[in-house]
Amino acid sequence: MRALRLGLVIALIAIVGTPSARAEYLAQDIGVRFPDALAGLQLRGEPHRYPEPGLGYSLNYAGANISVDIYVYDAGQRGIGTGVGAPVTQQFAQAEGEMQAFYRMQRRQAQRVGGGPETLGAPPRQTPWLVARYDVQQGNQQLRSVVMVTGFRDYFVKVRATYAAIAKGGADPLAPFAAELSALLASSQAPANPPPGNPPPGK
């Protein structure tokens, strides 16, 4: 009896001590496998799927004092392409306008502190983006709020991040994440027959 109990205890320890499976997500619609971690930020939970047509889904990566959401959607449009063509310019203007309107509604001061067209990643794995950075006053705390948009295989890929404002001369915690995401998009190949995995959200 004691031997049986000992065996059960050992089995339980083995189960509890087993590392959990990698929480990666295969986005078949754009042919990208999002890893369980990017630049030290961890993929959290399952993709959030939006019920409205054209809004697609979002993934959340989070770390110490920073949360980043990646949105993949087509807004009901065709011909988005890859890169920062006219559809992306329009979508970026809309995303930035919505962000400005949100802070006005919250009566929070938001000042644009940089952005524009930027190519991120390391050659040859680079991705062009349209970027806007804002410093937002929230009580006694100043936050950095960022929106980035690019086109990828006829979908919009949008990044939204909010985190503590960067001290003068300090390192931007979003920069390594944006660089790794850019390299991931640039290096991803869309197979003719996607391997088994997560089906496109909403399908």
C-alpha positions, 0 to 999 in steps of 0.5 A: 500500500505504501509503495502504491502511495509513493508511486502516486506521489512520484507520478503527481510530481512528474505531472506538476513539474512538466513544462507547459506546451509552447503557446504559439499561434499559427495565423493561417490567413497571413501565413505567420506563426506567432511564437510564444514570446517576442523580445521577452514578451509572452503571448497571453491566452487565445486570440480575441475574435471580434464579431463584427465583419472585417475586424478580424482578431487580436493577439496580446503580448505582455511583459513587465509594465508593457502590453502590446496588442497585434490586430489582424483584419481586412476592414472589409477591404480588398487589394490591401497588398503588402507594405504601406500603400494607399489603403494602409495610409487611410487605415493608419489615419483612421487608427490615429484619429480614433486614438486621439478621440479616445484621449479627448473623451477621457480628457487626457492630454496627448502630445504626438512626439514622433512617428511617420514612415519607418522600416523596422527589423534588421536587413534583409528581414525588414517591414515598413510601417506607419507609426505614431507615438504619443505621450499621454498624461494620466494623473501624475503619470506620463504614458507612451501610447503607440500605434503602428500599421502595415499591410501584409498579404491583403490584411492590415496588421496593426500594433497598439501599445501603452507603457510608462513614458521613456526617461530621457536617454532611456531605452524604448521597451517597444523597440525590440518587440517591434523589430522582432515582429517586423523580422517575423513578418518579413521572413514568413512564407505563406505555404500553398497548403498551410500545415495543420494548426489554428484555423483562420478566426471566424472561419 
